[in-house]
Amino acid sequence: MPQDENIAAVVSNAAQDIGTFIRTQREAAQVSVRQLAEKAGVSNPYLSQIERGLRKPSADVLNQIAKALRVSAEVLYIRAGILEPSENNQVRDVIITDPAITERQKQVLLEIYTSFCQQNELQQIEAAGIPSIEEPTTD
């Protein structure tokens, strides 16, 4: 059946994409396959198969790998096709996957970025003349 072949091809491509991404992140973190497998709580051969695109990991395994690599599980879920990417996430994805900065630095950058986006949104609303919702005052 052609439809079954198409589905198999899509699953194979998703497995290849997530495997390549995990390998890239692992190499950027200068961690061996064995070290990452140990940190993620999976077997060395299984992780190797994921990286080569032979296996598509479950959401649980992706979460374990994300923790071990110190990247967002959401990024891995999107790469694996488990989650749909949301709009305006490119900056967030770059920050989260950057191995050159610590987790705390990533959090701070994301908080600053979010505050800038919220501030700009408020300015656009004010410029459009839409009244803002004010907190009720208690006298």
Secondary structure, DSSP 4 states (H G I P E B T S, - for coil): -HHHHHHHHHHHHHHHHHHHHHHHHHHHTT--HHHHHHHHTS-HHHHHHHHTTS----HHHHHHHHHHHTS-HHHHHHHHTSSPPPTT-HHHHHHHH-TTS-HHHHHHHHHHHHHHHHHHHHHHHHHTTPPPPPPPP--
